[in-house]
């Protein structure tokens, strides 16, 4: 198991504004383009008064790290399962990549908090588990490095959306 933690601070009036960006289809499309996601299909969506549950199949465009490529037959994709706990300003997320026959899982929490006037902090933390002896740790570190690169780009896309909302 390899842990990770990434923080970003947004110029935003509230956590609600950041969550509005997170779930806005135009923002999702822009962010996916920036992080080289070829396709995102919503498989399930249940938006209730206290929770939103969503399952997506996500297909990236980018190449896998060299250490992982030999273990991925066919198209790489992952299922992203999330539950947004609206009152807690938190999303619990599980990402299940198609690689390594289901022996890879990313568990994370995406939490927002107001840290000052017009400032919202995002903390994205969790762990990657790859259940393969000898190389699991190496694969976990490669996934965490790729995740970090994507989160930096995603944060910039979110800030752009917050600075220039559609409409």
KATAJO-V756598 format. One record per run of one state. SS is the DSSP state (2 for helix, 1 for strand, 0 for the rest). FROM is the first residue (numbers start at 1). TO is the last residue. If there is no record, write none. Layout:
BEGIN
((SS	FROM	TO) (SS	FROM	TO))
END
This chain:
BEGIN
((0	1	1) (1	2	11) (0	12	14) (2	15	23) (0	24	24) (2	25	34) (0	35	36) (1	37	47) (0	48	50) (1	51	60) (0	61	65) (2	66	69) (0	70	77) (1	78	85) (2	86	88) (0	89	89) (1	90	97) (0	98	98) (2	99	102) (0	103	103) (1	104	116) (0	117	118) (1	119	130) (0	131	135) (2	136	163) (0	164	167))
END
